[in-house]
Amino acid sequence: MSKNKTQKSGINTDEEIRNLVIARLNTLSPDTMKSIGNEGVFTRDELINNVQKGNKIGRTIEAVEMEWIRAMKTGLIQKLYGQR
């Protein structure tokens, strides 16, 4: 099986996840600030930079965003916010 077919078979690479998270962050207003536990408060652009670097904060943002996406996929977010 070729490398392209392997990637298209549903296996997400770190780069694909990183690109998805960055795309989601780019939809936020540049003025958006997010608190990451005791790591501090970060602007949208700082979050994007951390995701691009793949450092601890970037990996945390990736995990949070992926959980949000999974919750949306299962309908949990719609249930929590009372949407159908």
Stockholm file with secondary structure:
# STOCKHOLM 1.0

chainA/1-84         MSKNKTQKSGINTDEEIRNLVIARLNTLSPDTMKSIGNEGVFTRDELINNVQKGNKIGRTIEAVEMEWIRAMKTGLIQKLYGQR
#=GR chainA/1-84 SS CCHHHHHHTTCCCHHHHHHHHHHHHHTSCTTCEEECGGGCEEEHHHHHHHHHHTCHHHHHHHHHHHHHHHHHHHTHHHHHTTCC
#=GC SS_cons        CCHHHHHHTTCCCHHHHHHHHHHHHHTSCTTCEEECGGGCEEEHHHHHHHHHHTCHHHHHHHHHHHHHHHHHHHTHHHHHTTCC
//
